[in-house]
Each structure stands twice: as structure tokens, then as C-alpha cells.
């Protein structure tokens, strides 16, 4: 699997002339995480967009171009330098920002051990304005909201096609300052930003988190009245206490949950945000509806597969394979598919592969989240594999 180097930072805010700015930046221990291409495919395919009747093919072509311009060479995720530099500037920006969006969710999932299907991401550009008014509709705001334990954490994705800076750069601090202004207007809303630097020598993700250890924020579109005598920042919430207790426990009590792992990759934090299946609050419900509508649209616009190849894990699947040969033959292929019916949270967790060392002999990178299925072949072949091989790759490991 290709490796990505992650440099985590935590920081505090100071006030200068009434405006919040980045204060003390504390760097955590660097680590390398494994990312397979199917994770990048699903992470970007799940980012909801405005409805369009060519939804599937637009997403399919974008992802095919992305996969033709990146590679896993010498065990690292890299740009194909010559091909990338020969591309137009707007194509280079598309690729770097697409990888950046994939690494936003991918890095958080690795650091906090979220199950992607349980931490639903809402695109703030798509949810109706009357539901996100509390999240500021003008000026700079994060890209996505993640729903955890009936509450919310914001995420901002940045992607650049250049070597990583040696230390936090002026551009990174500028963006963090803008996000701090947004956060301060929402009573210090927690957020994180992943800044992905993609180059022909490798990929580095600078991961900045602000107040994540204090837990997520309750749904602002469904506020709880403030009792007399309570300042707004101390107002109790009917859902938040239990969520905060679970978030701040160093050892989560339910160690059998699908989104909990026995080892903690972030020992600096007293606890980590934990993903949950519950979706309460108007904003959470609406975001869930938008995501389901997007999956319906992708299914409706997906091509039919041959009748002998249209079943996967006891469900009908539509979609298409494509060779990754836009810049010359590689013998590799990728698949994006949509199931007619999604899986329950428990089933999705059961089908998700556990984190840890991957088998280098494996021929397929595979991922299933909700109704979306992605696969990328690892070894050259003249034709893509049958869906039965995808089913075997997705089956739970013993």
C-alpha cells in the first residue's frame, strides 16, 4: 500500500486587536499511514454535489484522471511528475485538491479510527441555506461537517502540488486564522484542517486540529433553550453530556464497538472523537437525506452491467470499470459501482477491513461505504477482474 507521511499539530488561539489568531503550535509525533487508492475514490465519490443527470460519469471521469496522475511508487503515494507537469494548471489544481479532499477524511479516519460509514460528511455548499445559517453562509468556512455522537466537527481540505514546507507556512497560518474567525463566531467550534502536499517524491499531510479534545458541538439548527442564569457557552444540552463523557474517556467503555480499536494512535489526546450511527437534529437528518439522494442519483445515472456480473454481496450493482491508461498502458483498472441497497452500520463495519498491515500480494484495493463500491487493481492484466473477486476482497477477514 502507498504510504503518506502525517505531521499532526495542535494549536491554541490568541486574540490580537479583537481578532483570533494562531498561537502556540505543538507538533505531535510524525507517522506514516497506509492509504489505498480505493479509499481516495470513495472519499471523493461520497462528497455530495448539486444534482445533475450525468452524476455518475462526471465522478467516474474525474476519478479516472486522478488515478492516472498519481502512483504508488517505491511504497509512497506520488505524483507522476512528467505527466502532471505537462497538464494544464486547472487540471493540476483539480488533482491536488481532489487528493486533498480524500486525505481530509482519510487522515482523520486513521488518526481517530473513525469508520467512514459512521462519520457522515456533509458538504456545506450543498445543504440548504436555511439549515446552515448558523454555520455562516458568507466568508471563509470549512468544507465539510462530520457527524459524531449527535454533534459536529468541521473539516477543511487543502491540497497543493508542491513539496511540504519544513514548518507551518505563512499560507497555512493564514488559512487557520480565517478558520479561527469562523470558529470564534460559533463559540469556538472545533475543527481540523488537512494540508496535503503532493509531489513526485511523496505525499505529506500537515494535520491541524483545534479544540477537538473538548468534543464536538451540538446541532446548532436544533438549539436547546438556555436556562436562566447560564451563560450561553455553559448552557447544558440534552444530548451533549453523554457524548462528552464517551469522548473524553481515555479508555472507551465499549471496546467491542466497530469504530474502536485496541491501540490509540494519538496518545497526546485525553480522548478522541468517536463516530456513531445516530443522526439526531435537523441538520444531521437533512445531511443524511442529501447523502441518500446523492446515492440515488449516482445509482440512477450508473450504467448497467451484464446480467452475469450485476450482483455483489447479494445486491444489484451498477457501475463501470475503466483502464488507467490515459498516459500510456499500465494494465491497471479501476471500478466505481453503486449498490441498489445500502448496508446497515453493523454490516458495513463487518465488511470494512481492519486497519493494520496489508497483504502486499493482494491484487485489489477495495472499499465499500454506504452504497458505493470502489476497486483498483494492483497487478497489470489485460482485463479487469470479475465481481466475484471484489466480493472475496470485501469479505470479512478471519
RODO-2510 file (C-alpha; in nm, 4 decimals, decimal comma):
residues 398
     n   res          X          Y          Z
     1     x     0,0000     0,0000     0,0000
     2     x     0,1270     0,3524    -0,0687
     3     x     0,2420     0,5413     0,2384
     4     x     0,1641     0,9015     0,3308
     5     x     0,3569     1,0931     0,5962
     6     x     0,1365     1,2729     0,8502
     7     x     0,2570     1,5583     1,0715
     8     x    -0,0073     1,6333     1,3385
     9     x    -0,0296     1,9738     1,5075
    10     x    -0,2455     2,1082     1,7860
    11     x    -0,2712     2,4788     1,8449
    12     x    -0,4281     2,7398     2,0672
    13     x    -0,5726     3,0765     1,9676
    14     x    -0,4715     3,4212     2,0876
    15     x    -0,6584     3,7463     2,0312
    16     x    -0,4904     4,0340     1,8519
    17     x    -0,6889     4,3574     1,8081
    18     x    -1,0068     4,1624     1,8711
    19     x    -0,9296     3,9000     1,6052
    20     x    -0,8329     3,5401     1,6882
    21     x    -0,5001     3,4203     1,5546
    22     x    -0,2920     3,1058     1,5740
    23     x    -0,0982     3,0976     1,8991
    24     x     0,1206     2,8142     2,0187
    25     x     0,1595     2,5334     1,7638
    26     x     0,2506     2,1985     1,9164
    27     x     0,3753     1,9292     1,6829
    28     x     0,2951     1,5691     1,7610
    29     x     0,4850     1,2626     1,6554
    30     x     0,5114     1,2113     1,2818
    31     x     0,3798     0,8852     1,1447
    32     x     0,3258     0,7099     0,8169
    33     x    -0,0178     0,5801     0,7303
    34     x    -0,1243     0,3414     0,4573
    35     x    -0,3744     0,4673     0,2049
    36     x    -0,5107     0,2627    -0,0804
    37     x    -0,6492     0,4167    -0,3937
    38     x    -0,9986     0,2825    -0,3339
    39     x    -1,0197     0,4992    -0,0205
    40     x    -0,9451     0,8094    -0,2275
    41     x    -1,2133     0,7027    -0,4761
    42     x    -1,4864     0,6523    -0,2160
    43     x    -1,3971     0,9620    -0,0126
    44     x    -1,4401     1,1826    -0,3191
    45     x    -1,7375     0,9965    -0,4621
    46     x    -1,9257     1,0447    -0,1334
    47     x    -1,8822     1,4222    -0,1256
    48     x    -2,2310     1,5299    -0,2241
    49     x    -2,2753     1,7761    -0,5061
    50     x    -2,5581     1,9571    -0,6749
    51     x    -2,7915     1,7243    -0,8679
    52     x    -2,7116     1,6550    -1,2312
    53     x    -2,8179     1,3864    -1,4709
    54     x    -2,4600     1,2905    -1,5596
    55     x    -2,3633     1,2472    -1,1962
    56     x    -2,2031     0,9044    -1,2237
    57     x    -1,9993     0,9704    -1,5364
    58     x    -1,8787     1,3096    -1,4142
    59     x    -1,7481     1,1478    -1,0959
    60     x    -1,6105     0,8451    -1,2840
    61     x    -1,4112     1,0546    -1,5333
    62     x    -1,2736     1,2842    -1,2613
    63     x    -1,1537     0,9894    -1,0557
    64     x    -1,0038     0,8117    -1,3546
    65     x    -0,7969     1,1212    -1,4361
    66     x    -0,6848     1,1439    -1,0738
    67     x    -0,5737     0,7804    -1,0633
    68     x    -0,3807     0,8214    -1,3876
    69     x    -0,1772     1,1108    -1,2462
    70     x    -0,0812     0,9574    -0,9109
    71     x     0,1017     0,6345    -0,8415
    72     x     0,2279     0,4164    -0,5585
    73     x     0,5952     0,4049    -0,6478
    74     x     0,8607     0,2897    -0,4025
    75     x     0,5865     0,2400    -0,1414
    76     x     0,4801     0,6045    -0,1397
    77     x     0,1881     0,7954    -0,2880
    78     x     0,3410     1,0226    -0,5518
    79     x     0,2599     1,2381    -0,8481
    80     x     0,3565     1,1177    -1,1937
    81     x     0,5861     1,4146    -1,2373
    82     x     0,6233     1,4451    -1,6157
    83     x     0,2581     1,3779    -1,6930
    84     x     0,1403     1,6078    -1,4150
    85     x     0,3638     1,8996    -1,5148
    86     x     0,2511     1,8651    -1,8765
    87     x    -0,1115     1,9119    -1,7702
    88     x    -0,2910     2,2465    -1,7693
    89     x    -0,2936     2,4463    -1,4482
    90     x    -0,6622     2,3868    -1,3789
    91     x    -0,6086     2,0112    -1,4202
    92     x    -0,3187     2,0214    -1,1748
    93     x    -0,5380     2,2068    -0,9267
    94     x    -0,8190     1,9536    -0,9731
    95     x    -0,5832     1,6647    -0,8970
    96     x    -0,4142     1,8220    -0,5954
    97     x    -0,7442     1,9379    -0,4462
    98     x    -0,9078     1,6010    -0,5102
    99     x    -0,6252     1,4206    -0,3315
   100     x    -0,6519     1,6820    -0,0560
   101     x    -1,0236     1,6131    -0,0144
   102     x    -0,9609     1,2402     0,0038
   103     x    -0,6871     1,2873     0,2627
   104     x    -0,9134     1,5064     0,4788
   105     x    -1,1361     1,2109     0,5620
   106     x    -0,8631     0,9505     0,5207
   107     x    -0,6244     1,1118     0,7680
   108     x    -0,8953     1,1760     1,0260
   109     x    -1,0141     0,8168     0,9929
   110     x    -0,6614     0,6908     1,0611
   111     x    -0,5848     0,9307     1,3461
   112     x    -0,9187     0,8940     1,5225
   113     x    -1,0083     0,5475     1,3938
   114     x    -1,3410     0,6543     1,2526
   115     x    -1,5426     0,4199     1,0371
   116     x    -1,6188     0,6299     0,7274
   117     x    -1,9749     0,4997     0,7116
   118     x    -2,0404     0,6149     1,0666
   119     x    -1,8880     0,9625     1,0404
   120     x    -2,1091     1,1019     0,7665
   121     x    -1,9629     1,4085     0,6000
   122     x    -2,1886     1,6896     0,4856
   123     x    -2,0809     1,9333     0,2186
   124     x    -2,1626     2,2818     0,3483
   125     x    -2,2093     2,4037    -0,0089
   126     x    -2,4972     2,1634    -0,0673
   127     x    -2,7092     2,1607     0,2490
   128     x    -2,9935     2,4174     0,2183
   129     x    -2,9016     2,7595     0,3489
   130     x    -3,1892     2,7777     0,5944
   131     x    -3,0332     2,4807     0,7782
   132     x    -2,6764     2,6038     0,7769
   133     x    -2,7413     2,9670     0,8611
   134     x    -2,5849     2,9052     1,1993
   135     x    -2,2714     2,7855     1,0215
   136     x    -2,2214     3,1163     0,8352
   137     x    -2,3093     3,1346     0,4679
   138     x    -2,0659     3,4112     0,3709
   139     x    -1,6907     3,4369     0,4003
   140     x    -1,4474     3,1554     0,4714
   141     x    -1,5886     2,8403     0,6245
   142     x    -1,4735     2,4751     0,6304
   143     x    -1,5588     2,2301     0,3554
   144     x    -1,7305     1,9503     0,5471
   145     x    -1,9097     1,8679     0,8688
   146     x    -1,8599     1,5306     1,0352
   147     x    -2,1440     1,3977     1,2486
   148     x    -2,0260     1,2304     1,5682
   149     x    -2,2451     1,1329     1,8620
   150     x    -2,5256     1,3699     1,7617
   151     x    -2,2793     1,6550     1,7290
   152     x    -2,0440     1,8114     1,4764
   153     x    -1,6793     1,8664     1,3925
   154     x    -1,5787     2,0722     1,0900
   155     x    -1,3103     1,9780     0,8395
   156     x    -1,1157     2,1865     0,5906
   157     x    -0,9235     2,0304     0,2994
   158     x    -0,6281     2,1949     0,1265
   159     x    -0,4235     2,0347    -0,1496
   160     x    -0,1046     2,1618    -0,3094
   161     x     0,1215     2,0108    -0,5760
   162     x     0,4489     2,1136    -0,4146
   163     x     0,6942     1,9790    -0,1568
   164     x     0,5826     2,0110     0,2037
   165     x     0,7129     2,3128     0,3971
   166     x     0,9722     2,2462     0,6658
   167     x     0,7491     2,4126     0,9266
   168     x     0,3967     2,5576     0,9225
   169     x     0,3959     2,8084     0,6395
   170     x     0,2541     3,1587     0,6130
   171     x    -0,0210     3,0260     0,3835
   172     x    -0,1175     2,7576     0,6347
   173     x    -0,1285     3,0074     0,9223
   174     x    -0,3346     3,2472     0,7118
   175     x    -0,5954     2,9817     0,6421
   176     x    -0,6011     2,8727     1,0059
   177     x    -0,6558     3,2340     1,1119
   178     x    -0,9516     3,2584     0,8757
   179     x    -1,0961     2,9375     1,0176
   180     x    -1,0408     3,0653     1,3711
   181     x    -1,2550     3,3682     1,2892
   182     x    -1,5278     3,1336     1,1682
   183     x    -1,4871     2,9162     1,4778
   184     x    -1,4958     3,2112     1,7189
   185     x    -1,8289     3,3279     1,5772
   186     x    -1,9661     2,9821     1,6665
   187     x    -1,8372     2,9785     2,0247
   188     x    -1,5050     2,8147     1,9390
   189     x    -1,6448     2,5414     1,7180
   190     x    -1,3887     2,2572     1,6915
   191     x    -1,2347     2,1953     1,3511
   192     x    -0,9407     2,0348     1,1805
   193     x    -0,7553     2,1152     0,8615
   194     x    -0,5551     1,8755     0,6481
   195     x    -0,2997     2,0409     0,4211
   196     x    -0,1806     1,7859     0,1656
   197     x     0,1470     1,8457    -0,0173
   198     x     0,1670     1,6142    -0,3174
   199     x     0,4884     1,5893    -0,5211
   200     x     0,6847     1,3400    -0,7344
   201     x     0,8836     1,2433    -0,4237
   202     x     0,5886     1,1629    -0,1963
   203     x     0,2900     1,2987    -0,0062
   204     x     0,2906     1,4798     0,3283
   205     x    -0,0235     1,5775     0,5207
   206     x     0,0004     1,8517     0,7820
   207     x    -0,2966     1,7891     1,0116
   208     x    -0,4016     2,0793     1,2359
   209     x    -0,6724     2,0314     1,4977
   210     x    -0,8365     2,2962     1,7143
   211     x    -1,0269     2,2002     2,0319
   212     x    -1,1110     1,8504     1,9115
   213     x    -1,0230     1,7117     2,2532
   214     x    -1,3136     1,9115     2,4005
   215     x    -1,5660     1,7163     2,1989
   216     x    -1,7947     1,8090     1,9081
   217     x    -2,0652     2,0764     1,9127
   218     x    -2,4383     2,0038     1,9367
   219     x    -2,6642     2,0673     1,6410
   220     x    -2,6969     2,4480     1,6056
   221     x    -3,0085     2,4131     1,3918
   222     x    -3,1934     2,2482     1,6808
   223     x    -3,0886     2,4564     1,9834
   224     x    -3,1747     2,3774     2,3415
   225     x    -3,3136     2,6804     2,5305
   226     x    -3,0666     2,8359     2,7736
   227     x    -3,1988     2,8155     3,1308
   228     x    -3,1913     3,1398     3,3323
   229     x    -2,8554     3,2031     3,4928
   230     x    -2,6484     3,0025     3,2439
   231     x    -2,4081     3,1851     3,0099
   232     x    -2,4557     3,0632     2,6510
   233     x    -2,1184     2,8846     2,6500
   234     x    -2,2226     2,6869     2,9593
   235     x    -2,5778     2,6045     2,8618
   236     x    -2,6462     2,2330     2,9098
   237     x    -2,7544     2,0290     2,6094
   238     x    -2,9840     1,7309     2,6315
   239     x    -2,7545     1,5176     2,4131
   240     x    -2,4070     1,6524     2,4815
   241     x    -2,3211     1,5254     2,8346
   242     x    -2,3221     1,1544     2,7467
   243     x    -2,1364     1,2260     2,4224
   244     x    -1,8708     1,4253     2,6052
   245     x    -1,8241     1,1532     2,8649
   246     x    -1,7656     0,8987     2,5903
   247     x    -1,5346     1,1340     2,4003
   248     x    -1,3185     1,2274     2,6975
   249     x    -1,2737     0,8813     2,8446
   250     x    -0,9160     0,7731     2,7782
   251     x    -1,0354     0,4119     2,7515
   252     x    -1,3761     0,3976     2,5818
   253     x    -1,6015     0,1635     2,7816
   254     x    -1,7436    -0,0164     2,4786
   255     x    -1,4312    -0,1734     2,3327
   256     x    -1,6376    -0,4104     2,1206
   257     x    -1,7779    -0,1258     1,9083
   258     x    -1,6878    -0,1392     1,5415
   259     x    -1,5359     0,2097     1,5468
   260     x    -1,2963     0,1369     1,8371
   261     x    -0,9551    -0,0267     1,8039
   262     x    -0,7313    -0,1657     2,0802
   263     x    -0,4420     0,0719     2,0181
   264     x    -0,4578     0,4514     2,0313
   265     x    -0,2511     0,6223     1,7601
   266     x    -0,2958     0,9654     1,9254
   267     x    -0,1649     0,9277     2,2828
   268     x    -0,1350     1,3063     2,3189
   269     x    -0,5108     1,3458     2,3404
   270     x    -0,7122     1,2536     2,6522
   271     x    -0,9713     1,1039     2,4211
   272     x    -1,0632     1,1025     2,0567
   273     x    -1,3831     1,1902     1,8734
   274     x    -1,5827     0,8717     1,8280
   275     x    -1,8086     0,8148     1,5338
   276     x    -2,1617     0,6944     1,5968
   277     x    -2,4584     0,5787     1,3916
   278     x    -2,7163     0,8145     1,5488
   279     x    -2,8309     1,1081     1,3356
   280     x    -3,0441     1,3389     1,5510
   281     x    -3,1104     1,7070     1,4960
   282     x    -3,2476     1,8773     1,1878
   283     x    -2,9079     1,9404     1,0328
   284     x    -2,7991     1,5802     1,0785
   285     x    -3,1234     1,4480     0,9380
   286     x    -3,1096     1,6787     0,6394
   287     x    -2,7471     1,5929     0,5643
   288     x    -2,8375     1,2257     0,5778
   289     x    -3,1179     1,2903     0,3289
   290     x    -2,8824     1,4781     0,0960
   291     x    -2,6345     1,1914     0,1068
   292     x    -2,9046     0,9330     0,0335
   293     x    -3,0373     1,1469    -0,2519
   294     x    -2,6851     1,1681    -0,3961
   295     x    -2,6501     0,7899    -0,3794
   296     x    -2,9865     0,7544    -0,5554
   297     x    -2,8716     0,9921    -0,8278
   298     x    -2,5448     0,8057    -0,8761
   299     x    -2,7321     0,4746    -0,8990
   300     x    -2,9871     0,6139    -1,1462
   301     x    -2,7127     0,7517    -1,3733
   302     x    -2,4848     0,4467    -1,3469
   303     x    -2,4589     0,2101    -1,6445
   304     x    -2,5980    -0,1393    -1,6247
   305     x    -2,3536    -0,4272    -1,6009
   306     x    -2,4001    -0,7573    -1,7861
   307     x    -2,6641    -0,9700    -1,6158
   308     x    -2,3986    -1,2269    -1,5228
   309     x    -2,1929    -0,9561    -1,3496
   310     x    -2,4537    -0,7384    -1,1788
   311     x    -2,4648    -0,8947    -0,8303
   312     x    -2,2277    -0,8153    -0,5475
   313     x    -2,2730    -0,9254    -0,1857
   314     x    -2,6345    -1,0239    -0,2580
   315     x    -2,7167    -0,6832    -0,4013
   316     x    -2,7593    -0,5479    -0,7510
   317     x    -2,4717    -0,3267    -0,8551
   318     x    -2,4368    -0,0807    -1,1395
   319     x    -2,1157     0,0884    -1,2441
   320     x    -1,8192     0,0696    -1,4753
   321     x    -1,4573    -0,0365    -1,4969
   322     x    -1,2027     0,1830    -1,6726
   323     x    -0,8386     0,1231    -1,7656
   324     x    -0,5875     0,3617    -1,6079
   325     x    -0,4225     0,4258    -1,9416
   326     x    -0,4740     0,7954    -2,0172
   327     x    -0,0968     0,8497    -2,0277
   328     x     0,0064     0,5126    -2,1617
   329     x    -0,0767     0,1486    -2,0908
   330     x    -0,0425     0,0354    -1,7295
   331     x    -0,2504    -0,2820    -1,7217
   332     x    -0,4343    -0,1456    -1,4167
   333     x    -0,8074    -0,0788    -1,3887
   334     x    -1,0472     0,0915    -1,1521
   335     x    -1,4124     0,0333    -1,0714
   336     x    -1,6782     0,2632    -0,9305
   337     x    -2,0088     0,0989    -0,8512
   338     x    -2,3339     0,1795    -0,6733
   339     x    -2,5480    -0,0787    -0,4942
   340     x    -2,9254    -0,0791    -0,5147
   341     x    -2,9430    -0,1047    -0,1367
   342     x    -2,7002     0,0107     0,1286
   343     x    -2,5785    -0,1796     0,4299
   344     x    -2,6665    -0,1265     0,7915
   345     x    -2,3982     0,0295     1,0077
   346     x    -2,3185    -0,3099     1,1603
   347     x    -2,2929    -0,4804     0,8219
   348     x    -2,0757    -0,2005     0,6846
   349     x    -1,8447    -0,2315     0,9840
   350     x    -1,8278    -0,6071     0,9368
   351     x    -1,7317    -0,5640     0,5713
   352     x    -1,4724    -0,2966     0,6457
   353     x    -1,1208    -0,4275     0,6577
   354     x    -0,9407    -0,3787     0,9867
   355     x    -0,6624    -0,1229     0,9947
   356     x    -0,3132    -0,2649     1,0017
   357     x    -0,0582    -0,4189     0,7678
   358     x    -0,1994    -0,5073     0,4292
   359     x    -0,1086    -0,8155     0,2311
   360     x     0,1377    -0,6994    -0,0401
   361     x     0,0311    -0,9937    -0,2557
   362     x    -0,3262    -0,8708    -0,2727
   363     x    -0,4341    -0,7894    -0,6275
   364     x    -0,7158    -0,5468    -0,5404
   365     x    -0,7606    -0,2358    -0,3295
   366     x    -1,1286    -0,2401    -0,2363
   367     x    -1,3615    -0,0249    -0,0308
   368     x    -1,7340    -0,0217     0,0408
   369     x    -1,9068     0,2633     0,2205
   370     x    -2,2813     0,3033     0,2191
   371     x    -2,3931     0,2114    -0,1311
   372     x    -2,0630     0,2961    -0,3010
   373     x    -1,8068     0,0361    -0,4038
   374     x    -1,4594     0,1109    -0,5352
   375     x    -1,1775    -0,1128    -0,6508
   376     x    -0,8353    -0,0528    -0,8054
   377     x    -0,6265    -0,3384    -0,9409
   378     x    -0,2674    -0,3593    -0,8238
   379     x    -0,1180    -0,6011    -1,0737
   380     x    -0,1277    -0,5495    -1,4519
   381     x    -0,3777    -0,7512    -1,6506
   382     x    -0,5363    -0,7324    -1,9918
   383     x    -0,8889    -0,7111    -1,8474
   384     x    -1,0484    -0,6182    -1,5145
   385     x    -1,1337    -0,8985    -1,2719
   386     x    -1,4862    -1,0397    -1,2275
   387     x    -1,7033    -0,9076    -0,9473
   388     x    -1,6578    -1,2354    -0,7633
   389     x    -1,3016    -1,1253    -0,6881
   390     x    -1,4304    -0,7983    -0,5455
   391     x    -1,6705    -0,9926    -0,3261
   392     x    -1,3850    -1,2060    -0,1924
   393     x    -1,1726    -0,8967    -0,1271
   394     x    -1,4593    -0,7310     0,0606
   395     x    -1,5447    -1,0357     0,2707
   396     x    -1,4575    -1,0071     0,6412
   397     x    -1,1152    -1,1338     0,7320
   398     x    -1,0881    -1,4184     0,9769
***
